[in-house]
Amino acid sequence: MANEASIEVTPWSIVWVPFLVSALQGAITYFFFARRRAKDKHATSHDLYETRTLTRSHRSPAPFGTSWIKDAWNVSNDDLLRYVGLDTYMFLRFLRLGARSTFVGSLLGALILIPVYGTGEETGVATDQFNTITLAKVEAGSSRLWASITCWCIFIAFILRDLWIEWNEYADRRRNFLAKGDTDTEPDFRYTCMIENVPKKLQSNAELRKYLERMFPNKVRQVHVCLDTSSLGNLIAEREKAILGYEKSDALVHAKPDNPTPQVKEGGKAGCGGNKVDAVPFYTKAIERLNEEIDTKRRSIWESLPVAGSGGKSDDDDNVELVFGDTQKRGEGVTSCVVEEQALVVSTAFVTFTSLVAKQTAVQCNMSGKADCMDVFPAPIPEGLIWNNVTVPLKLQRFTQAQAGVFWTVGILFWAVPVTFITSIANINSLLGTFGLTKVNPNSFGYGLLSGLLPVIFLQVLMIVLYLSIGMVGKFFIRMKSMPNVDNYVFFWHQLYQFANLWLILIGGSMFNQIDGFIEDPSSIITILATAVPGAGTFFFNVISVQSFGTLGMELSQIVQFLINIVMDKIQPEAARTQRMLDEGKQPKFLEWGKILPKIVFVFLVSVVYMPIVPLLSIHAFVYFGLSHLVWKHQCMHVYAQEFEGGGILWESLFMFIIGSLYMAESIFVVFISIKEGPVQAILGLIPLGGTMFLHAIVNRNIRAPLQSLGLEIAAAIDLDDGELPVLEVEGFSPEILVEEKLYGQPALKLHLDERSPMPYRRVPSGDDVGAGETQAEV
């Protein structure tokens, strides 16, 4: 048996000091929120706590209710869904699920597990202080393990029941979204597909329309085969930079008329050389020059397009054969859909149908009968498209995504180094003892602050760096085509690394903290793990403390944004800001799921894993999820507004990690009970695992799979009720005119989106103030 002196004791100071500091921070930020909100309410200022009402008043609750807690608590599900959309609605439902499950865990822990563990008969330093109310206090083979398995089965059964309820709630809402769409979504969005790997012969609007009309007669509303507008986009970006420069210079002239006029360098390279000239005339000439270049480039794009039908036979049957080849003659002609490079036309297209039946048929069928050819997907919401990435071939994206996947997977192995070092700080004395240094009093305030709070802060900083890195890879290396895809990608990998943190902290951190005992007696590995894993719960307890009071307090109070506003007012007063800056300042923020969700799911994972081991942690997690549900519900209804709606797909990604959390927790429980020499209890622990697997299979088969797309029977009923969209006339209209009316027409090609001149220093408040001979738009 290991020498007891070599096993580190987990002092209470590691728990109560971070808790006290975080609670104090939460109290201060809440006091700020209450005072500032009352002041803003009196002044009817919406810039901090009611930003949604500035742009989403048609789907926002009344601002500044009597009590923000009552408003968040009493809102009905239907109203909440109407306000926030399905993705955010299911996010809030997940917080509700977390609050309900941890409440049950808290009851079981407070009424049964803590009293049972606290009166355990295991002795030794490993059962002192924090571990006196954990499973470490229960002796091996004790009958007290029956309390653990009983509470564990009840706890998991409740979670599985709630998951089933949430899936049925989601299924109803998801079907309605597929049928009717979101309130602010353009009608054409529901009828549009994105087609990838369009073969060369069909890479024109006319030819692709002709091909689709063969399968969907009179059901094709619009077709847009994307063009390579990268060079045009570069010119537009350069003009946008010049426009912003003009607006900033003009704002400085208005704000400080007595100062010298702003100047910029003309000529030179890489910021060196050149002559200083007045900024406003310089930018004016640059804008005029770029307008001409953009017009010329856009005109050259249209003129370079091939004439419809010029690339092949006019007969429809022959045209299809040239595209797909004869399936019986693999060695002759064009027999595959390998996309060939063209100067302008690319292999991505958007097709809008006139009926939901036609759209769903296109999505669900095998259109070409060949791999990597005419792959059809529901179109992403247009507001979320990254147009610079839309023209990237799908096969190239998949290749770069596979490369990035290998990088992130291998990176988890190296991730152990910084995480293990950070968590080793949680036991300063173990670290100091390893290097032969004098140990610190474990009951002191300083010890609790350094060992309890510092590692949590370091880990959060590390995870922020990881989050930003994953986002850059998704957007600029893989070049995903929509922000929802980027956000899901970030969420996936960010969450996997959070899961890795659990194992690294449980195994790596625990072993590092108990390394002295392991060196003295290598056979004590089982004993060390049995005592160290409950002790590692203090780190997770502190994570929840920081997020419960510190993070949520800062979120509710928006104190960071408030301080940023103060600094910006000092650096750049309102008079020196452009009209564009003022407009952007009124836009509400949006939730980045890949940033927010992984931290919350990690707390859920920890609360489930530690419910039967450290029941005190369940009580703390209940406080976290209860506060999170109220705070985030208020923020989502009053502060944040999503730029695009994913229709609940977020819940399906979230469910994957919820189930993963249950599998991990159930596996850890079985292993830990086995270490505690409870073979019968360990076998019974397989029952919750089997129940989770059963629910997972039933959900995937009966709910999840049918919800991937709208059933044709439902689509037909909707078409009957709502009617079909009209087919848009294309005969006699040039492509540059047709693209103006296309929801999925590339913005760089649309003249009505062309910003050819700077915004005025201040927007004219009414039409009466517009100068003679000028329209409001011209001003």
C-alpha positions in Angstrom: 0.0 0.0 0.0 1.2 3.5 -0.8 2.7 5.6 1.9 0.0 7.9 3.1 2.3 10.8 3.5 3.0 10.7 -0.2 -0.7 11.1 -1.1 -1.6 14.7 -1.4 -4.6 16.0 0.6 -7.1 18.3 -1.1 -7.5 21.3 1.2 -10.8 23.2 1.5 -9.0 26.5 0.7 -8.7 25.4 -3.0 -12.6 25.4 -3.0 -13.7 28.2 -0.8 -11.2 30.9 -1.9 -12.1 30.8 -5.7 -15.8 30.5 -4.7 -15.6 33.6 -2.6 -13.6 35.6 -5.2 -16.0 34.6 -8.0 -19.1 35.3 -5.8 -17.7 38.7 -5.0 -17.1 39.5 -8.6 -20.6 38.3 -9.5 -22.1 40.6 -6.8 -20.2 43.6 -8.0 -21.2 43.0 -11.7 -24.9 42.4 -10.7 -24.9 45.6 -8.7 -23.6 47.4 -11.7 -26.2 45.8 -13.9 -29.1 46.8 -11.7 -27.9 50.4 -11.4 -27.1 50.8 -15.0 -30.2 49.2 -16.3 -32.4 51.5 -14.1 -30.5 54.5 -15.5 -30.9 53.3 -19.1 -34.6 52.6 -18.5 -35.1 56.2 -17.3 -33.2 57.6 -20.3 -34.7 55.1 -22.8 -31.2 54.2 -23.9 -31.1 50.9 -25.7 -27.4 50.8 -26.6 -26.4 48.3 -23.8 -29.2 46.1 -22.6 -31.9 46.4 -25.3 -29.9 46.4 -28.5 -32.3 43.9 -30.1 -35.1 46.5 -30.2 -33.0 48.8 -32.5 -33.2 46.3 -35.4 -35.6 43.5 -34.3 -38.4 45.3 -32.6 -40.9 43.2 -34.6 -39.8 40.1 -32.8 -38.6 41.4 -29.4 -40.4 41.7 -26.1 -41.1 45.1 -24.6 -37.9 46.7 -23.4 -37.1 47.3 -19.8 -39.7 45.2 -18.1 -40.5 45.6 -14.4 -38.3 42.6 -13.5 -35.8 41.0 -15.8 -36.1 37.7 -13.8 -39.9 37.5 -14.1 -39.8 38.4 -17.8 -37.3 35.6 -18.5 -39.1 33.1 -16.3 -42.7 33.8 -17.5 -42.2 33.9 -21.3 -44.1 31.2 -23.0 -42.4 28.7 -25.3 -44.2 29.9 -28.4 -43.3 33.5 -27.7 -39.7 32.6 -26.9 -39.4 30.7 -30.2 -40.8 33.6 -32.1 -38.3 36.0 -30.5 -35.1 34.0 -30.8 -35.5 31.4 -33.5 -35.2 27.6 -33.3 -31.4 27.3 -32.8 -31.4 29.7 -29.8 -34.6 28.1 -28.6 -33.0 24.7 -28.4 -29.9 26.2 -26.8 -32.1 27.6 -24.0 -33.9 24.2 -23.7 -30.5 22.6 -23.2 -29.8 24.9 -20.3 -33.2 24.0 -18.9 -32.3 20.3 -19.3 -29.0 20.9 -17.5 -30.8 22.8 -14.6 -33.4 20.0 -14.2 -30.9 17.1 -14.3 -28.5 18.8 -11.9 -31.4 19.6 -9.6 -32.2 15.9 -9.4 -28.5 15.1 -8.8 -28.4 17.8 -6.1 -31.4 16.2 -4.3 -29.9 12.7 -4.5 -26.5 14.1 -3.4 -27.8 16.2 -0.5 -30.3 13.7 0.9 -28.5 10.4 0.3 -24.9 10.5 -1.1 -23.3 13.2 1.1 -24.6 11.6 4.3 -23.6 8.1 3.2 -20.2 9.2 2.1 -19.6 11.5 5.1 -20.1 8.6 7.5 -17.9 6.3 5.5 -15.3 4.3 7.3 -12.3 4.7 5.0 -9.4 6.3 6.9 -6.2 8.0 6.0 -5.0 11.4 4.8 -6.7 10.8 1.4 -10.1 11.0 3.0 -9.5 14.3 4.9 -10.9 17.8 4.2 -12.6 17.9 0.8 -12.6 14.1 0.3 -14.6 13.6 3.5 -17.8 14.0 1.5 -16.7 12.1 -1.6 -16.7 8.5 -2.7 -13.1 8.3 -1.6 -14.4 8.2 2.0 -16.2 4.9 1.3 -14.2 1.8 2.0 -13.6 -0.8 -0.7 -16.3 -3.4 -1.0 -18.6 -1.5 1.4 -22.4 -1.9 1.2 -22.5 1.9 0.9 -21.8 1.4 -2.8 -25.4 0.4 -3.2 -26.4 4.0 -2.5 -24.1 5.0 -5.3 -25.5 2.7 -7.9 -29.1 3.3 -6.9 -28.7 7.1 -7.2 -26.8 6.7 -10.4 -29.5 4.7 -12.1 -32.2 7.2 -11.0 -30.1 10.1 -12.2 -29.4 8.7 -15.6 -33.0 7.6 -16.1 -34.2 11.1 -15.4 -31.7 12.6 -18.0 -32.8 10.0 -20.6 -36.4 10.9 -20.0 -35.7 14.6 -20.4 -33.8 14.0 -23.6 -36.7 12.1 -25.1 -39.0 15.0 -24.2 -36.6 17.5 -25.8 -36.3 15.5 -28.9 -40.1 15.4 -29.3 -40.2 19.1 -28.7 -37.5 19.7 -31.3 -39.2 17.4 -33.8 -42.4 19.4 -33.8 -40.6 22.7 -34.1 -38.2 21.4 -36.8 -41.0 20.1 -39.0 -42.7 23.5 -38.8 -39.4 25.2 -39.7 -38.9 23.0 -42.7 -42.5 23.7 -43.8 -42.8 27.4 -43.1 -39.2 28.7 -42.5 -38.2 31.5 -40.1 -40.1 34.8 -39.8 -37.3 36.9 -41.3 -36.3 34.4 -44.0 -36.9 35.2 -47.6 -39.5 32.8 -49.2 -37.1 31.7 -51.9 -34.8 30.2 -49.3 -37.1 27.3 -48.6 -37.2 26.4 -52.3 -33.5 26.6 -53.1 -30.8 23.9 -53.4 -27.1 24.3 -53.7 -25.6 21.9 -56.3 -22.0 21.0 -56.2 -19.8 19.3 -58.7 -21.7 20.6 -61.7 -20.1 19.1 -64.8 -18.5 21.4 -67.4 -21.2 20.9 -70.0 -23.9 22.2 -67.6 -21.9 25.1 -66.2 -24.2 27.8 -67.7 -27.6 29.0 -66.5 -29.3 27.9 -69.7 -27.8 24.5 -69.9 -28.4 23.6 -66.3 -32.0 24.9 -66.5 -32.5 22.7 -69.6 -31.1 19.7 -67.8 -33.3 20.2 -64.7 -36.4 20.9 -66.7 -36.1 17.3 -68.1 -36.7 16.0 -64.5 -38.8 18.8 -63.1 -40.9 20.2 -65.9 -42.0 23.8 -65.2 -40.7 23.6 -61.7 -37.4 25.5 -62.1 -37.9 29.1 -60.9 -34.3 30.4 -61.0 -30.8 29.1 -61.8 -27.5 30.7 -61.0 -24.3 29.0 -61.9 -21.6 30.8 -59.8 -18.8 32.7 -61.5 -15.3 33.2 -60.4 -15.5 36.9 -59.3 -12.3 36.8 -57.2 -10.6 39.6 -59.2 -13.7 41.7 -59.2 -14.1 41.1 -55.5 -10.5 42.3 -54.9 -11.3 45.5 -56.7 -14.5 46.0 -54.7 -12.6 45.3 -51.5 -10.0 47.9 -52.5 -12.8 50.4 -53.2 -14.4 49.7 -49.9 -11.1 50.4 -48.2 -10.9 53.7 -50.1 -14.5 54.6 -49.1 -13.8 53.9 -45.5 -10.7 56.0 -45.6 -12.6 58.9 -47.2 -15.4 58.6 -44.5 -12.9 58.6 -41.6 -11.0 61.6 -43.1 -14.2 63.5 -43.7 -15.3 62.8 -40.1 -12.1 64.2 -38.8 -12.5 67.3 -40.9 -16.0 67.9 -39.5 -15.0 67.0 -35.9 -11.9 69.2 -35.8 -12.3 71.9 -38.5 -9.5 74.0 -37.0 -6.9 71.2 -37.2 -4.8 70.5 -40.4 -6.6 68.4 -42.9 -5.9 64.6 -42.7 -3.2 63.4 -45.0 -2.1 60.1 -46.5 1.0 58.9 -48.3 0.7 58.6 -52.1 3.2 56.4 -53.8 5.9 54.4 -52.1 6.0 50.8 -51.3 5.3 48.9 -48.1 4.7 52.1 -46.2 8.1 53.5 -47.2 8.6 56.6 -49.5 5.9 58.5 -51.2 4.6 62.0 -50.7 2.0 63.2 -48.2 -1.2 64.5 -49.8 -4.7 65.6 -48.5 -6.6 62.5 -47.7 -10.1 63.5 -49.0 -9.1 64.4 -52.6 -6.8 61.3 -52.7 -9.6 58.9 -51.7 -12.0 60.7 -54.1 -9.8 60.0 -57.0 -9.2 56.5 -55.9 -12.9 55.8 -55.7 -13.5 57.3 -59.1 -10.7 55.2 -60.6 -11.9 52.0 -58.9 -15.5 52.6 -60.1 -14.3 52.6 -63.7 -12.1 49.5 -63.2 -15.0 47.6 -61.5 -17.4 48.5 -64.2 -14.9 47.4 -66.8 -14.2 44.1 -65.0 -17.9 43.4 -64.4 -18.7 44.0 -68.1 -15.8 41.8 -69.2 -17.2 38.9 -67.0 -20.6 39.1 -68.7 -19.1 39.4 -72.1 -16.8 36.4 -71.6 -19.6 34.0 -70.8 -20.3 31.4 -73.5 -23.5 31.6 -75.5 -26.0 29.1 -74.4 -25.9 25.9 -76.5 -22.6 26.7 -78.1 -20.7 24.1 -76.3 -22.5 21.0 -77.6 -25.3 19.5 -79.5 -28.6 21.2 -79.3 -30.6 18.0 -79.0 -31.4 17.3 -75.3 -30.7 13.6 -75.4 -27.3 14.1 -77.0 -26.5 16.8 -74.5 -27.2 14.5 -71.6 -25.1 11.8 -73.1 -22.1 14.2 -73.5 -22.5 15.2 -69.9 -22.8 11.9 -68.2 -21.6 9.4 -70.8 -22.9 5.9 -71.5 -22.9 3.8 -68.4 -22.3 0.8 -70.5 -19.2 2.2 -72.2 -16.9 3.2 -69.4 -13.9 3.7 -71.6 -15.4 6.0 -74.2 -16.1 9.7 -74.2 -16.8 11.6 -71.1 -17.6 9.0 -68.5 -17.3 10.9 -65.2 -18.2 14.2 -63.7 -14.7 15.4 -63.0 -15.0 19.1 -62.9 -12.7 20.8 -65.5 -11.4 24.3 -64.8 -12.8 27.2 -66.7 -11.8 30.8 -66.7 -14.9 32.1 -65.0 -17.6 29.5 -64.5 -17.3 27.2 -61.5 -18.9 24.0 -60.4 -21.3 25.4 -57.8 -24.8 26.5 -58.6 -28.0 27.6 -56.8 -31.3 26.4 -58.1 -34.7 27.7 -56.8 -37.7 25.5 -57.6 -41.3 26.6 -57.7 -42.5 23.9 -55.2 -41.3 22.2 -52.1 -41.9 18.8 -53.6 -39.5 19.6 -56.4 -36.9 20.9 -54.0 -37.1 18.0 -51.6 -37.1 15.5 -54.5 -33.9 17.1 -55.8 -32.3 16.9 -52.4 -33.3 13.4 -51.6 -32.6 11.7 -55.0 -29.5 10.6 -56.7 -29.6 13.0 -59.6 -26.7 11.9 -61.8 -26.2 8.3 -60.7 -22.4 9.0 -60.4 -20.1 9.8 -57.5 -18.9 13.4 -57.1 -21.4 14.7 -59.7 -24.4 16.9 -59.2 -24.4 16.6 -55.5 -27.5 18.4 -54.2 -27.9 20.0 -50.7 -30.4 22.4 -49.1 -29.0 25.9 -49.7 -27.5 27.7 -46.8 -29.3 30.8 -45.7 -28.1 33.6 -47.9 -27.1 35.9 -45.1 -24.7 33.3 -43.8 -22.9 32.6 -47.1 -19.2 33.5 -47.4 -19.2 34.5 -51.0 -15.5 34.5 -51.4 -15.5 30.8 -50.6 -18.6 29.7 -52.5 -16.7 29.1 -55.7 -14.2 26.7 -54.1 -14.7 23.2 -55.4 -16.3 20.8 -53.0 -13.6 18.1 -53.5 -10.9 20.6 -52.6 -12.8 21.6 -49.5 -13.1 18.0 -48.4 -9.4 17.4 -49.0 -8.3 20.4 -46.9 -10.9 19.5 -44.2 -9.4 16.0 -44.0 -5.9 17.6 -43.7 -7.1 19.9 -40.9 -8.8 16.9 -39.2 -5.5 15.0 -39.0 -3.8 18.1 -37.6 -6.3 18.6 -34.9 -6.4 14.9 -34.0 -2.6 14.7 -33.7 -2.7 18.1 -31.8 -4.6 16.5 -29.0 -1.5 14.5 -28.1 0.5 17.7 -27.7 -2.4 19.4 -26.0 -1.6 17.3 -23.0 1.6 19.3 -22.3 0.0 22.7 -21.6 -3.1 21.3 -19.9 -1.0 19.0 -17.6 1.2 22.0 -16.7 -1.8 24.2 -16.0 -3.6 21.7 -13.8 -0.4 20.9 -11.9 -0.6 24.4 -10.6 -3.7 23.3 -8.8 -1.4 21.6 -6.3 1.4 24.0 -5.8 2.9 21.9 -2.9 3.2 18.8 -5.1 4.9 20.9 -7.7 7.2 22.5 -5.2 8.0 19.2 -3.5 9.0 17.7 -6.9 11.7 20.3 -7.2 12.7 20.2 -3.5 11.3 23.6 -2.7 9.6 24.8 0.5 5.9 24.0 0.6 3.2 26.6 1.3 0.5 26.4 4.0 -2.4 24.6 2.2 -5.0 26.3 4.4 -3.9 29.9 3.6 -5.9 32.3 1.4 -2.9 32.8 -1.0 -2.6 29.0 -1.5 -6.3 28.8 -2.4 -6.1 31.7 -4.7 -3.1 30.5 -6.6 -3.9 26.8 -6.6 -7.7 27.2 -7.1 -8.2 30.2 -9.3 -5.0 30.7 -11.3 -5.2 27.3 -13.2 -8.8 28.0 -14.2 -7.9 31.4 -15.7 -4.9 30.0 -17.5 -7.1 27.2 -19.0 -9.7 29.6 -20.2 -7.1 31.8 -21.9 -5.7 28.7 -23.6 -9.2 27.6 -24.8 -9.8 31.1 -26.3 -6.6 30.8 -28.3 -7.7 27.4 -29.5 -11.2 28.7 -30.4 -9.7 31.5 -32.6 -7.3 29.1 -34.3 -10.1 26.6 -35.2 -12.2 29.4 -36.6 -9.4 30.7 -38.8 -8.7 27.2 -40.2 -12.4 26.7 -41.1 -12.8 30.1 -42.8 -9.4 30.6 -44.5 -7.8 27.2 -44.9 -10.7 24.9 -45.5 -12.7 27.9 -46.9 -16.1 26.7 -45.8 -19.0 28.2 -47.8 -21.2 29.5 -45.0 -20.8 30.9 -41.5 -23.1 28.2 -40.0 -20.7 25.6 -41.4 -17.7 27.4 -39.9 -19.5 27.7 -36.5 -20.4 24.0 -36.5 -16.8 23.1 -37.3 -15.5 25.3 -34.5 -18.1 23.8 -32.1 -17.1 20.3 -33.0 -13.3 20.6 -32.5 -13.6 23.0 -29.6 -15.8 20.6 -27.8 -13.6 17.6 -28.6 -10.7 19.5 -27.0 -12.9 20.3 -24.0 -13.6 16.6 -23.6 -9.9 15.9 -23.9 -9.4 18.3 -21.0 -11.5 16.1 -18.8 -9.3 13.0 -19.4 -6.1 15.0 -19.2 -7.1 16.5 -15.9 -8.4 13.3 -14.5 -5.5 11.1 -15.5 -2.6 13.4 -16.3 -3.3 16.0 -13.7 -4.1 13.4 -11.0 -1.0 11.4 -11.7 1.2 14.5 -11.8 -0.2 15.7 -8.5 0.4 12.3 -6.9 3.7 11.6 -8.6 5.6 11.3 -5.2 3.4 8.5 -4.1 3.6 6.7 -7.4 7.5 6.9 -7.4 7.7 5.5 -3.9 5.2 2.7 -4.6 4.4 2.0 -8.3 1.9 -0.7 -7.2 -0.2 2.0 -5.6 -1.6 3.3 -8.9 -5.1 2.0 -8.2 -5.2 3.5 -4.8 -3.8 6.8 -6.1 -6.4 7.0 -8.8 -9.2 6.1 -6.4 -8.2 9.0 -4.2 -6.9 11.5 -6.8 -10.0 11.4 -9.1 -12.3 12.7 -6.3 -9.7 15.3 -5.4 -9.5 16.5 -9.0 -13.1 17.5 -8.6 -11.9 20.7 -6.9 -10.5 21.9 -10.2 -13.9 21.4 -11.9 -15.7 22.9 -8.9 -13.6 26.0 -9.4 -14.3 26.1 -13.2 -18.0 26.1 -12.3 -17.5 28.8 -9.7 -15.8 31.1 -12.2 -18.5 30.5 -14.8 -21.4 30.7 -12.4 -20.6 34.0 -10.9 -17.8 35.6 -12.7 -18.6 34.9 -16.4 -22.4 35.1 -16.0 -22.1 38.3 -14.0 -20.0 39.9 -16.7 -22.4 38.6 -19.4 -25.5 40.0 -17.7 -24.0 43.3 -16.8 -22.2 43.8 -20.2 -19.5 45.5 -18.2 -16.8 44.7 -20.7 -18.8 46.3 -23.5 -19.5 49.3 -21.2 -15.8 49.8 -20.5 -15.0 49.4 -24.2 -17.6 52.1 -25.0 -16.0 54.5 -22.5 -12.5 53.9 -23.9 -13.7 54.4 -27.5 -15.5 57.6 -26.5 -12.2 58.9 -25.1 -10.1 57.8 -28.1 -12.7 58.6 -30.8 -15.6 60.9 -29.7 -18.9 60.5 -31.5 -18.2 63.7 -33.6 -15.1 62.0 -35.1 -17.0 58.8 -36.0 -18.4 58.1 -39.4 -22.1 57.5 -40.1 -21.2 53.9 -40.9 -19.6 53.5 -37.5 -22.6 54.9 -35.7 -24.9 52.5 -37.7 -22.7 49.5 -36.9 -22.7 50.5 -33.3 -26.4 50.0 -33.2 -26.3 46.5 -34.5 -26.9 43.8 -31.9 -24.3 41.2 -31.2 -24.9 37.6 -32.2 -24.1 34.4 -30.4 -21.1 32.4 -31.6 -22.1 28.8 -30.8 -18.6 27.5 -31.3 -17.4 29.9 -28.6 -20.2 29.7 -26.0 -21.5 26.1 -26.1 -18.3 24.0 -25.5 -17.8 25.6 -22.1 -21.4 24.9 -21.1 -21.3 21.3 -22.4 -18.1 20.8 -20.5 -19.9 21.8 -17.2 -22.7 19.3 -18.1 -20.1 16.6 -18.7 -18.4 17.3 -15.4 -21.6 17.4 -13.5 -22.7 14.0 -14.8 -19.3 12.4 -14.3 -18.9 13.6 -10.7 -22.5 13.3 -9.6 -21.9 9.8 -7.9 -18.3 10.6 -7.0 -18.4 14.2 -5.6 -22.1 15.0 -5.1 -21.3 18.5 -3.8 -20.3 19.3 -7.4 -23.9 18.6 -8.6 -25.3 21.2 -6.2 -22.8 23.7 -7.6 -23.7 22.8 -11.2 -27.4 23.2 -10.4 -26.6 26.8 -9.4 -24.7 27.3 -12.6 -27.3 25.9 -15.0 -30.2 27.7 -13.1 -28.5 31.0 -13.4 -27.4 30.3 -17.0 -31.0 29.6 -18.0 -32.3 32.8 -16.7 -29.4 35.0 -17.8 -29.1 33.6 -21.3 -32.8 33.7 -21.8 -32.8 37.4 -21.0 -29.8 38.1 -23.1 -31.2 36.2 -26.1 -34.5 38.1 -26.0 -33.0 41.6 -25.3 -29.3 41.8 -26.3 -28.4 39.3 -29.0 -29.9 38.7 -32.4 -28.6 35.9 -34.7 -27.6 36.9 -38.2 -28.9 33.7 -39.6 -31.1 30.8 -38.5 -30.0 27.2 -38.8 -33.4 25.7 -38.2 -32.4 23.7 -35.1 -29.4 21.9 -36.6 -27.5 23.2 -33.7 -29.5 20.8 -31.4 -28.5 17.8 -33.4 -24.8 18.7 -33.0 -25.4 19.4 -29.4 -27.1 16.1 -28.8 -24.1 14.2 -30.1 -22.0 15.7 -27.3 -24.7 15.2 -24.7 -24.8 11.5 -25.5 -21.0 11.4 -25.6 -21.0 13.0 -22.1 -23.3 10.2 -20.8 -21.2 7.5 -22.4 -18.1 8.9 -20.8 -19.7 9.3 -17.4 -21.2 5.8 -17.4 -17.9 4.3 -18.4 -16.0 6.2 -15.7 -18.6 5.1 -13.1 -18.2 1.4 -13.9 -14.4 1.6 -13.7 -14.4 3.6 -10.5 -16.9 1.3 -8.8 -14.7 -1.6 -9.9 -11.7 0.0 -8.3 -13.8 0.3 -5.2 -14.3 -3.5 -5.3 -18.0 -3.4 -6.0 -18.3 -6.1 -8.7 -22.1 -6.4 -8.5 -22.6 -2.7 -8.5 -20.2 -2.3 -11.5 -22.3 -4.9 -13.4 -25.5 -3.0 -12.6 -23.8 0.1 -13.8 -24.0 -1.3 -17.3 -27.8 -0.9 -17.2 -27.7 2.9 -17.5 -25.2 2.5 -20.3 -27.5 0.1 -22.1 -30.4 2.5 -21.6 -28.4 5.4 -23.1 -27.4 3.2 -26.1 -31.1 2.3 -26.6 -32.3 5.9 -26.5 -29.5 6.9 -28.9 -30.5 4.3 -31.4 -34.2 5.1 -31.2 -33.7 8.8 -31.6 -31.4 8.3 -34.6 -33.8 5.9 -36.3 -37.3 7.3 -35.5 -36.7 11.1 -35.1 -33.3 12.3 -36.3 -33.2 10.6 -39.7 -36.7 11.6 -40.8 -36.0 15.2 -39.8 -33.0 15.6 -42.1 -35.3 16.8 -44.8 -39.0 17.5 -45.3 -41.1 14.5 -46.3 -42.6 14.6 -49.7 -46.1 14.0 -48.4 -45.8 17.0 -46.1 -44.2 19.1 -48.8 -47.1 18.3 -51.2 -49.6 19.4 -48.5 -47.8 22.7 -48.0 -47.6 23.3 -51.7 -51.4 22.7 -51.8 -52.0 25.2 -49.0 -49.5 27.9 -49.9 -49.4 27.5 -53.6 -46.3 27.3 -55.8 -43.9 30.1 -56.7 -44.1 31.4 -60.3 -41.4 30.5 -62.9 -39.4 33.7 -63.6 -39.2 34.6 -67.3 -35.6 34.5 -68.6 -36.2 34.9 -72.4 -35.1 38.3 -73.7 -33.3 39.3 -70.5 -29.5 39.5 -70.2 -27.7 37.7 -67.3 -26.7 41.0 -65.7 -30.3 41.9 -65.4 -31.5 38.5 -64.2 -28.9 38.3 -61.5 -30.4 41.4 -59.8 -33.5 39.5 -58.8 -31.8 36.3 -57.7 -31.7 35.7 -54.0 -28.6 33.7 -54.5 -27.0 35.9 -57.1 -23.5 36.8 -56.2 -23.4 40.2 -54.6 -20.3 41.3 -56.6 -22.4 41.0 -59.7 -25.4 43.0 -58.5 -25.4 46.6 -59.5 -28.0 47.6 -56.9 -25.6 46.5 -54.2 -22.8 48.5 -55.6 -21.6 51.1 -53.2 -20.0 53.6 -55.5 -19.6 56.6 -53.2 -19.0 57.3 -49.5 -21.8 57.8 -47.0 -22.4 61.4 -45.9 -20.9 62.5 -42.6 -24.4 62.4 -41.1 -27.5 60.9 -42.6 -30.2 63.4 -43.7 -33.1 62.9 -41.2 -35.9 63.4 -43.7 -36.7 63.9 -47.4 -37.4 67.6 -46.9 -33.7 68.2 -46.2 -32.5 66.6 -49.4 -30.9 69.1 -51.8 -32.6 70.0 -55.1 -32.0 67.5 -57.9 -30.8 64.8 -55.6 -32.6 61.7 -54.3 -32.3 60.4 -50.8 -30.1 57.6 -52.0 -27.8 60.0 -53.9 -27.3 62.1 -50.7 
